[in-house]
Amino acid sequence: MKKVLVTGCNIGIGFSILNEFLKQKYYVIACFRKKNQKNKELVYSLKKKYKNNLSDYYFDLEKEDQVIKQTKKISKVHEKIDVIINNAATIDVTPFLFSKLEIGKKIFDINLFSQVLILQILIKNMIRNKKGSIINISSISGERGEEGRALYSASKSALINLTKSLSKEMGRYNIRVNAISPGLIETRMLGAHTKKSVINKIVENLPLKRVGKPDEVAKLALFLASDDSSYITGQNIRVNGGLL
């Protein structure tokens, strides 16, 4: 049974990825920020449904010591991890001139540097096993830049370029590294940080004329995790309904 590690599993795209991989009989190492009642109940229900093909870990991606401690624990318990999906992220919607550096540091800690720490620890296992697939969930903001989201866009752009650089280093070990950049996806983050009028205006100009669904991102992640994508690495694949 193949193992996949996924961060940010409790909502949105991460939750869809978690479900999709469990349905396809992967063993999922699910990473959450908080060990609260809601997450514990979610894990319990999934373990019951999928016959315990799931283990749960809790750490705040903003806390470097927690990330290192828990990731090292994961590395010892799960010596063979086939797929790593860096999905967890945070966002801030503020005009650049009013953006606070402390918020920017938080965004980069969660969206980039925590991913670096996780990968630096777990890639060693993949190198020993001479195989692996790493999938970084970026954003169209990382390519286009978005008004009022300068620091978020910068963090996601950095993640795309980390993906490309890492693919060049890891190819010799048969480890593939790709990024997915979702566009407008029906998640809580979209509703909380984008006005409905703005969403409607963008949708009018999309060839597919609709907002995407989280499972449409999850299915691409599943493809990139599988041997069906064995000759794909260093790519940033857009899931955006044709947004240019």
N, C-alpha and C positions, 0 to 999 in steps of 0.2 A: 504494500500500500504506500503510495506516494504521500509525502508530507509537505504542507504549505504553511508558511507563517504569514499572518495578515494583521496589520495594525489598523486601529480605528474601526472596530467591527460592530459597534452597537447601533449605528444608524447609516442611512444613505447608501452610498456606493459600497462602503466597507461591509455593511450588513448583507447586501446583495452578493458580494464576492464570497463572503462566508457561507451563505446558503448554497450558492452555485457549486462551490467546491465540495461541500458536504454531500450534495445530491449526486455528484460525480464520483463519490466514494474516495475522496482524498481524506487523509487525516489532517485536521486543521489545528494549528497552534494559534489560538485567537488572543490578540493583545488588546486590552482595554485600558482606559485611563483610570477609572474609578471602580473599586469593588463595592458598588452600592447594590441595594436590593433589586433594582431593575435589571442590572447586568447579571446578577447571580441567578435570577429567575430565567433570564434569556438563556444562559448557559445550561441550566438544568433542563429546560424544555428541549434544547437542541441535542443534548447528550441522550435524552430519553428517545427522541425521534430517530437519531442516527447511531444508536447503539454505542455510545461513548467514543466515537471517532473524533474526539475534540478534547483539547486541554486549554485552560484559560490562565492568562497571566495579566498582572495589573501593574502599570507604571506610568508615570507622568512624563511625557516626552520633553517637557520643559526642564526636567530635573536630570541632569547628566548622571549623577550617582545612581539614580533609580534605573535609568536606561542601561547603564553598564552592568549593574548587579543582576538585573532580571534577564538581560540578554545572555550573560555568561551562564546563568542557571539554565536557560533554554538550551544553550550550546552543549552543556554537559548531559542533560536529560535526553535531548534529541540529537544524536551525533550525525544523523543523516537527514538533512532538510533539502528537499528537492526544489522548492520554490519559495521565494521571499517576495511579498507584495507590500511595498511601503505606501500605504493609503492615507493614514491619519494626517490631518492638516488643520490649520486655523487660518482665519481671514480677518482683515480689518478694512473697513470702508471709510476712508478719511481723505480729504484733499491733501496733496503732498505737503503744502506749506503748514498744515496743521498736524501732520503725522509726528507722533512722539517716537524718539529713538528707542525708548524702552519697549514700546509695542513692536517696533521693527525687530528688535533683538529676540523677542518672544516668537514672532512669526518665523524667523530664520532658525531658531532653536528647534521648533516643532517641525517645520516644513522641510528643513535641509539637514541641520547638524545632527539631529537625532537619527535620521536615516543613515548618515555617515557612520555613526557609532554602531548602530545595529549591523550594518553591512561589514564593517571592519572586523567585527567579532565572528559573525556567522559565515562569511565568505571562506574563512579558513577551513571550515567543515566541507564546504562545496569543493574547494581545491583538493582536499584529501580524497573526496569521492569522485573527482574528475568529471563532474557534471552538475548543472544547475541552471535555473532560470530566475532572473531578478526582474521584477516589474515595478516601476516607479509611477505612481499616479500623479501626474502633473496637472496642467490646465491650459485652456486656450489663452488664459491671461499670461502664461509664461511665454507665449509666442507673440501675441499681439500687443501686450500691455493694455491696461484698462484704466480709464479715468477714475480717480478716487481709490485706486488699488495699487499704487506704485510699489509699495513694499511687498505686498502679496505677490504681485506679478514678478517682481525681481527674484523672490524666493523660488517660484515655480520655474522661472527661466534657468536659474542655477541648477535646479533638479534635472532639467532636460540635458544640460551640458555635462552634469555629473554622469548621467546615463551614457552619453556618447563617449566620454573619456574612459569610463569604467569598462565599456564593451571592448575597447581596444586593449586594455590590460588583461581582461579575463578570458578572451577568446582562446588563448593557448591552453586554457584549462577546461575547455568545452563548457564554459559558463556563458550563457547569453544574457544580455542586459538590454531591456527595452523600456520605453516610457509610453504611457497613455495620457493623452490630453483631452479630457471631456470638455464639451461646450456647455450649453444649457441643459442641465440634467435635473429632473424632478426630485430635488432633495430639500431638506430643511434649510440648508445653507443658502440655496438659491432664493427661497421664499423670504428668508430673514434679511438678506443683504441686497436684493435687487427689486426695485419697484415693479409692480405688475405692468404698468404702462411701458416700462423699458423692455420687459420680457416680451410683451405683445409686439412691440415695434421690431425687435430682433427676429421674432418668429415670422413676421410678415415677409422678411427678406431671406428666410431660409428656403432652400429648394424643397426640403421635406415638410415645411410648414408646421412644425410641432416641436415641443420640448422633448428631449430624450428621457429614457427611463434608466434607472440604476442598473437593471439586469442587462441592459445592452452594453454597458461598460464591463460588467462582470463576465459576460460571455467572451468578450475579447481577451480579458485577462486569462480565462480558461484556455483559450487557443494559444496564447503566448506561453503559457505554462506547459503545454503539451508538446509531444514530439512532432506534431503536425507543423509546428513552426520552427523546426530544427535548423533552418538556414536563415533565420531572421534574428538579427542583433544590431544594436546601435541605432534603433529606430524610435521615432516619436510618432505614434499613430493617433490621429485625431478621431474623436467620436463626437461629431458636432453638427450633424444634419446638413453638412455642406457649407457651413459658415466660412467665408473667405476673409 
